[in-house]
Amino acid sequence: MKISANLLTCGRRLAPTVWNVKNIPTPYRLYYVEGGQAFFTLGGREFQLKKDHFYFFPSTLPFLIRQNNEDRLNHMYFNFIIDQPIVAAEPICASLNEHPSFPLFLEIMIDAVTSFSQTKDPAKKDVACHCLEAFLSLLFTVKPLPPLDDNVVIRGIEYMESHFKENITIKEVARELYINEDHFIRKFKKAMNMTPYKYLSRLRASVALELISSGSTLEAAAAGSGYKSASALSHALKKQQNI
């Protein structure tokens, strides 16, 4: 399964004490846990993130995670968009020893992420993205997942990811697909476990957060992620994160 990704951000660090998060919007995440004590909440149950394990978090899962601040999470992370929507009922977990190539991939990804973190060079980010794509392709060979096969939903996602900076509406997306808006919403929700409006909102918010973390002002982040103003972006982020 060949994966094409748009890397939003990546890094390798000890999570800050204020890191405990709830529903921070990012389409997809990949973590490699190097140490610490952190827990992912799913369906009212908590699962500890294990050392020397990779975790792939699909965009359709609520991202509810906390850590023990006396033993903070030490991890490498990637936040990204991929071209083939993947739906899963739980995070995909794989141990470092589950495939003989995983340790080599880990070494390469650490080098790429460290290089980009130190320089912020776009070319280094491209290298990190290529490493991520290659690893995900292998991961989904080891842990097979059925990709989304609803062509209407796939095309809708592709349109939103290409035009999210514009003032598009779900009605416009449906019109571009030559499909009734209500029918598109029903198909999207069935396939993705969320409405297309929520997907578009999370996509815009995740891009805005990446721009802010890279040093953009709130005004510039709003302009670069499809919000009409800085106040509209601020309101959306507060709503997304339930604060």
Helices and strands as residue ranges (DSSP letters): E 5-14, E 21-22, E 28-35, E 38-42, E 45-48, E 53-57, E 64-67, E 74-82, E 92-95, G 96-98, H 102-119, H 122-142, H 151-163, H 170-176, H 181-192, H 196-213, H 218-225, H 230-240
